[in-house]
Amino acid sequence: MLLSLTIDNVVLIEHQVLELGPGFNVLTGETGAGKSMVVDALALVLGGRARPEIVRGGAREAEVAALFEIEPGSRVAAKLEAAGVPCDGELVVRRVVQAEGRSRAFLNGKLSTAAQLAELGPDLCDIASQHESVSLTDPATHLEYLDAYGRLETMRDSLGEKVAELAAIVREIDRVREAERDRAEREDFLAFQLREIEELDPSVGEETELENERARLRHAEKLSTATQGAADRLYEGEDAVCDQLARISTDLDAAAAIDPSLAPLARSVEGARSELADAARALSRYASGIDSNAERLVEVDDRWFRLQKLLRKHGPTTTELVAYREDLKRQVEGLAGADRLRGELEAKREACLAAVAAEARSLSRKRRDAAAKLADAIGRELGGLGMGRARVVVDVSPVPSPQAGELPPVDGARLTNSGIDRVEFLIAPNKGEDPRPLRRIASGGELSRALLALKRVLAEKGPAGLYVFDEVDAGVSGAIAEVIGGAIADVARHRQVLCITHLPQIAALADTQYLVDKTESKGRTTSSVRKLAEQERVDEIARMIGGVRVGDAARRAALELLDGNGRPSPRGSGEGRAASKK
């Protein structure tokens, strides 16, 4: 349900906040007042085309924000969750159009795209007007309408699960076949790579070990000289550091005998001497263990270069290299069992395809039966709405044959998650005309009435929470207008409705009425929308009946319309007061 619509700088509307109530909402006003601007603004947040001419003259940008109430677990909630848009029972859809034509879209403050808005649109609102139609004219929605009417959703969903299973099998077969192609060449290639790695038999972390050993072997003489020299200076040589520290320690011990406070320092010096002596012995052992083995250096260099070559191919570390070796083993084993696996998968595919085909054919038959009944039901509704000569066809035809790489066809038709059918509503508004797609109906009134008829037939089954009827009253009057108004009111028992009308018979049936008015100030024209109080409704409906000059007769007629529809009878106008005196 649409809770509010905020419009800024859209054509003649400078700033407007429209708060819609549940049930039947109606927009009235003189021709040219700007009623269609409200529909255009709503269409914009539903993914409609962003045209620069929609921006009010002198403004840098136009902005429309719609606040929708979202039911938990609904299709909209699921789509928002899939898109990563947070939603806690409410959705703010915002669209900004700059004067140069660029636009931005937002879903609950998250930057979005017009395409995402258009995807959500049919689940939020149905618009039928001379200018816009969000869902009814889109054949992609017609199959859903038909399945809802025929109560076939469960069967369709079950089929969709089986088709998804079949698609997974087909993808696996394609993968196995791809592996089979040039298998011998691939097996040779994989075996060569595997042999190359296994001959070297690398271990995790070996590259570091080899680099360290290689450095030691290449610089053995330098390392030996450095370490032995350090050991000698510390312990063995003339005037070695440890000898000096021993003498210092002895002197400090003697001093500590005089002043005990020096004892800790004496112990520190002795400790340092002991540690340096240990270090010197370790350095001496290291120096004596240095091996300048030229043959070993050749071996290490050779292994190091071979390892680097493999790491460049499959690395960059031995961890990845060892993992790749295991993957190669699995691939080689997999190729060896490819024939057996493909045979098993193809048998599984045939069994699954047979089950899917049988279910798809059954669903298609049920759809054709339901299509005839739905077309008849819509036709009867259109007859009651002043289109008695209209002929409706719900066309169920096979989906065009598949392209290469898709699922196997069923009876020559492409198999989809929804079955093998495509559905389109066709209508011939006048006798003698061939049925045409709804999207090719020129009259906004006819389209609106077609949507109204469909909604009457489907009752509560439609996905959208808001239905918008623009020019549903085009070309009708009198009794037909009352019938159309009653039909809209009936739909409004199940869904929120916004209707733009010029007929008082329809306006009087609404739960809430809004007036679109146009004023001039300082050389600028501005359109505004305001909710009418009951007395204001009498005046507005009287204007719709009598024109510019509203007389007592028009007010009496307005009161009768409102009274007859169970509305409170305001008695504040001149006519109301006159009636009270009588």
MOBEL-V504322 format. One record per backbone hydrogen bond with DSSP energy under -1.0 kcal/mol. NH is the residue of the N-H (numbers start at 1). CO is the residue of the C=O. If there is no record, write none. Layout:
nh:NH co:CO
nh:NH co:CO
This chain:
nh:3 co:67
nh:4 co:67
nh:5 co:18
nh:6 co:65
nh:7 co:16
nh:8 co:63
nh:9 co:14
nh:10 co:13
nh:11 co:54
nh:13 co:10
nh:16 co:7
nh:18 co:5
nh:25 co:497
nh:26 co:512
nh:27 co:499
nh:28 co:514
nh:33 co:30
nh:39 co:35
nh:40 co:36
nh:41 co:37
nh:42 co:38
nh:43 co:39
nh:44 co:40
nh:45 co:41
nh:47 co:44
nh:48 co:43
nh:54 co:51
nh:55 co:52
nh:56 co:9
nh:59 co:56
nh:62 co:97
nh:63 co:8
nh:64 co:95
nh:65 co:6
nh:66 co:93
nh:67 co:4
nh:68 co:91
nh:69 co:1
nh:70 co:89
nh:74 co:71
nh:78 co:74
nh:79 co:75
nh:80 co:76
nh:81 co:77
nh:82 co:78
nh:83 co:79
nh:84 co:81
nh:85 co:80
nh:91 co:68
nh:93 co:66
nh:94 co:106
nh:95 co:64
nh:96 co:104
nh:97 co:62
nh:98 co:102
nh:99 co:60
nh:101 co:98
nh:104 co:96
nh:106 co:94
nh:107 co:110
nh:108 co:92
nh:110 co:107
nh:112 co:105
nh:117 co:113
nh:118 co:114
nh:119 co:115
nh:120 co:116
nh:121 co:117
nh:123 co:120
nh:124 co:121
nh:125 co:121
nh:126 co:466
nh:128 co:468
nh:129 co:132
nh:138 co:135
nh:141 co:138
nh:145 co:141
nh:146 co:142
nh:147 co:143
nh:148 co:144
nh:149 co:145
nh:150 co:146
nh:152 co:147
nh:156 co:152
nh:157 co:153
nh:158 co:154
nh:159 co:155
nh:160 co:156
nh:161 co:157
nh:162 co:158
nh:163 co:159
nh:164 co:160
nh:165 co:161
nh:166 co:162
nh:167 co:163
nh:168 co:164
nh:169 co:165
nh:170 co:166
nh:171 co:167
nh:172 co:168
nh:173 co:169
nh:174 co:170
nh:175 co:171
nh:176 co:172
nh:177 co:173
nh:178 co:174
nh:179 co:175
nh:180 co:176
nh:181 co:177
nh:183 co:180
nh:186 co:182
nh:187 co:183
nh:188 co:184
nh:189 co:185
nh:190 co:186
nh:191 co:187
nh:192 co:188
nh:193 co:189
nh:194 co:190
nh:195 co:191
nh:196 co:192
nh:197 co:193
nh:198 co:194
nh:199 co:195
nh:201 co:197
nh:206 co:203
nh:209 co:205
nh:210 co:206
nh:211 co:207
nh:212 co:208
nh:213 co:209
nh:214 co:210
nh:215 co:211
nh:216 co:212
nh:217 co:213
nh:218 co:214
nh:219 co:215
nh:220 co:217
nh:223 co:219
nh:224 co:220
nh:225 co:221
nh:226 co:222
nh:227 co:223
nh:228 co:224
nh:229 co:225
nh:230 co:226
nh:231 co:227
nh:232 co:228
nh:233 co:229
nh:234 co:230
nh:235 co:231
nh:237 co:232
nh:240 co:237
nh:241 co:233
nh:242 co:234
nh:244 co:240
nh:245 co:241
nh:246 co:242
nh:247 co:243
nh:248 co:244
nh:249 co:245
nh:250 co:246
nh:251 co:247
nh:252 co:248
nh:253 co:249
nh:254 co:250
nh:255 co:251
nh:256 co:252
nh:257 co:253
nh:259 co:255
nh:262 co:259
nh:263 co:260
nh:266 co:262
nh:267 co:263
nh:268 co:264
nh:269 co:265
nh:270 co:266
nh:271 co:267
nh:272 co:268
nh:273 co:269
nh:274 co:270
nh:275 co:271
nh:276 co:272
nh:277 co:273
nh:278 co:274
nh:279 co:275
nh:280 co:276
nh:281 co:277
nh:282 co:278
nh:283 co:279
nh:284 co:280
nh:285 co:281
nh:286 co:282
nh:287 co:283
nh:288 co:284
nh:289 co:285
nh:293 co:291
nh:297 co:293
nh:298 co:294
nh:299 co:295
nh:300 co:296
nh:301 co:297
nh:302 co:298
nh:303 co:299
nh:304 co:300
nh:305 co:301
nh:306 co:302
nh:307 co:303
nh:308 co:304
nh:309 co:305
nh:310 co:306
nh:311 co:307
nh:312 co:308
nh:313 co:309
nh:314 co:310
nh:315 co:311
nh:321 co:317
nh:322 co:318
nh:323 co:319
nh:324 co:320
nh:325 co:321
nh:326 co:322
nh:327 co:323
nh:328 co:324
nh:329 co:325
nh:330 co:326
nh:331 co:327
nh:332 co:328
nh:333 co:329
nh:334 co:330
nh:335 co:331
nh:336 co:332
nh:337 co:333
nh:338 co:335
nh:341 co:337
nh:342 co:338
nh:343 co:339
nh:344 co:340
nh:345 co:341
nh:346 co:342
nh:347 co:343
nh:348 co:344
nh:349 co:345
nh:350 co:346
nh:351 co:347
nh:352 co:348
nh:353 co:349
nh:354 co:350
nh:355 co:351
nh:356 co:352
nh:357 co:353
nh:358 co:354
nh:359 co:355
nh:360 co:356
nh:361 co:357
nh:362 co:358
nh:363 co:359
nh:364 co:360
nh:365 co:361
nh:366 co:362
nh:367 co:363
nh:368 co:364
nh:369 co:365
nh:370 co:366
nh:371 co:367
nh:372 co:368
nh:373 co:369
nh:374 co:370
nh:375 co:371
nh:376 co:372
nh:377 co:373
nh:378 co:374
nh:379 co:375
nh:380 co:376
nh:381 co:377
nh:382 co:378
nh:383 co:379
nh:384 co:380
nh:386 co:383
nh:387 co:382
nh:390 co:387
nh:391 co:428
nh:393 co:426
nh:395 co:424
nh:397 co:422
nh:399 co:420
nh:406 co:403
nh:410 co:413
nh:413 co:410
nh:414 co:399
nh:416 co:419
nh:419 co:416
nh:422 co:397
nh:424 co:395
nh:426 co:393
nh:427 co:436
nh:428 co:391
nh:433 co:430
nh:436 co:427
nh:438 co:425
nh:440 co:437
nh:441 co:438
nh:447 co:443
nh:448 co:444
nh:449 co:445
nh:450 co:446
nh:451 co:447
nh:452 co:448
nh:453 co:449
nh:454 co:450
nh:455 co:451
nh:456 co:452
nh:457 co:453
nh:458 co:454
nh:459 co:455
nh:461 co:458
nh:467 co:496
nh:468 co:126
nh:469 co:498
nh:470 co:128
nh:471 co:500
nh:474 co:471
nh:476 co:473
nh:480 co:477
nh:482 co:478
nh:483 co:479
nh:484 co:480
nh:485 co:481
nh:486 co:482
nh:487 co:483
nh:488 co:484
nh:489 co:485
nh:490 co:486
nh:491 co:487
nh:492 co:488
nh:493 co:490
nh:494 co:491
nh:495 co:491
nh:496 co:465
nh:497 co:23
nh:498 co:467
nh:499 co:25
nh:500 co:469
nh:501 co:27
nh:507 co:503
nh:508 co:504
nh:509 co:506
nh:510 co:507
nh:511 co:24
nh:512 co:24
nh:514 co:26
nh:515 co:530
nh:516 co:28
nh:517 co:528
nh:519 co:526
nh:521 co:524
nh:524 co:521
nh:526 co:519
nh:527 co:12
nh:528 co:517
nh:530 co:515
nh:532 co:513
nh:537 co:533
nh:538 co:534
nh:539 co:535
nh:540 co:536
nh:541 co:537
nh:542 co:538
nh:543 co:539
nh:544 co:540
nh:545 co:541
nh:546 co:542
nh:547 co:543
nh:555 co:551
nh:556 co:552
nh:557 co:553
nh:558 co:554
nh:559 co:555
nh:560 co:556
nh:561 co:557
nh:562 co:558
nh:563 co:559
nh:564 co:560
nh:566 co:563
nh:567 co:562
nh:577 co:573
nh:578 co:574
nh:579 co:575
nh:580 co:576
nh:581 co:577
nh:582 co:578
